[in-house]
Amino acid sequence: MSVLAAAGAGRLCAVRAVFTCLWRGKYFSSGNEPAENNPVTPMLRHLMYKIKSTGPITVAEYMKEVLTNPAKGYYVNRDMLGEKGDFITSPEISQIFGELLGIWLISEWIATGKNAAFQLVELGPGRGTLLGDILRVFSQLASVLKNCDISIHLVEVSQKLSEIQALTVTEEKVLLERNAGSPVYMKGVTKSGIPISWYRDLQDVPKEYSFYLAHEFFDVLPVHKFQKTPHGWREVLIDIDPQVSDKLRFVLAPCATPAEAFIQCDETRDHVEVCPDAGVIIQELSQRISETGGAALIADYGHDGTKTDTFRGFCGHRLHDVLIAPGTADLTADVDFSYLRRMSQGKVASLGPIKQQTFLRNMGIDVRLKVLLDKSDEPSLRQQLLQGYDMLMNPTKMGERFNFFALIPHQRLHGRNHQMNACQSKPSPSPVAGFGELAWR
């Protein structure tokens, strides 16, 4: 793992503070808070009107309204990340995380034949911190990428976050092009001169050779929840509590609902969550990768078809009842990677999920940490680096709660693309970096 160590002589950017906060990794969905702790928010009024008009709504519809309603949605008009927000993500904790993903992208580009051009497509880019770290690696390894035409494509529904992303990664002297009615609603140039575009939907991104990144993206897509009963599967719905005004509650549907079709016939759990939107996106990614090449790297907390009720809320870095004060807290559910694998429908190969600790270690996080520590003379910066490393790698923190999952063309594993394997110093169970040890020479 000598490439990143050599790149940029281990430049240390401003180290991110490690905040005392709670990452989104524990079950919480009671709906039993006292009425006095349940403020009537504009979103709650909207939902109650909707339920009174049409009846109980699915959890998926509830999540969609609360998170992405154009007027009142949680994600639409606020910055929810960082110390002052409701949760923190790996890129906000340490620059090393994004740098290693930048190395992953370059290693895959090399392993698949150094295509003359590639698109980097990020789904839900947050504040642009991850992209900024990746672009810094691209600049440090400009000699490797000098003959490659790169473009950046961001899929973002939040106007507020897209503005923050632009401030993070674009060149201030080049005015952004804006067209609210166009599929490409904003265009610009990064600080390193790479063209960058913003979209609201993956479908609008050009179908060309691309690498797709989705970090903590799938966990906020709406899920349908089901409970097994003596009468079969029944969907969990959200209704108005008849005992308490201005309060919501969970109820079970009296009969089968259409989303039940997503449950596997041999399902053994007594409670499941399914995410049709995730399936649609995985099918789109799989189709694109099978036709034009590239890869998708997905990083999220989740499971491989084993967990049950994971729906929960976060507000101010604390667990928050999902039915209390809707619109003021983030809502999330663990990603079912076994479902993502099924939805790829065999069009591409899938790798993982593997624990974040394993993936980052395979990518050389220990080597990179040593380089940055050696370049830092300030005790406070060294301490922050070590704290960030601990948060990312500690099994009781993010190390085993978050997982990496990849979609790649079948020929990447079986066929002509064996360049990287041939250079490895010892056999690896997989030729793809991160899922096996990275060993460049």
Salt bridges, closest charged atoms under 4 A:
GLU61 OE2 - LYS50 NZ 3.00
GLU65 OE1 - HIS46 NE2 2.70
ASP79 OD2 - ARG127 NE 3.47
GLU92 OE1 - ARG127 NH1 3.97
GLU99 OE2 - ARG136 NH2 2.90
GLU99 OE1 - ARG368 NE 2.73
GLU108 OE2 - ARG412 NH2 2.79
ASP133 OD2 - ARG16 NH1 2.81
ASP133 OD1 - ARG136 NH1 3.09
GLU163 OE2 - ARG178 NH1 2.59
GLU216 OE1 - ARG24 NH2 2.52
ASP219 OD2 - ARG24 NH2 3.38
GLU235 OE2 - HIS224 ND1 2.52
GLU267 OE2 - ARG269 NE 2.83
GLU273 OE2 - LYS225 NZ 2.81
GLU284 OE2 - ARG288 NE 2.63
ASP304 OD1 - ARG341 NH2 3.13
ASP309 OD1 - LYS225 NZ 2.61
ASP330 OD2 - ARG24 NH1 2.14
ASP334 OD2 - LYS307 NZ 2.88
ASP334 OD1 - ARG312 NH2 2.64
ASP336 OD2 - ARG269 NH2 3.76
ASP366 OD2 - ARG361 NE 3.18
ASP374 OD2 - LYS370 NZ 2.96
ASP390 OD2 - LYS397 NZ 2.51
GLU437 OE1 - LYS426 NZ 3.19
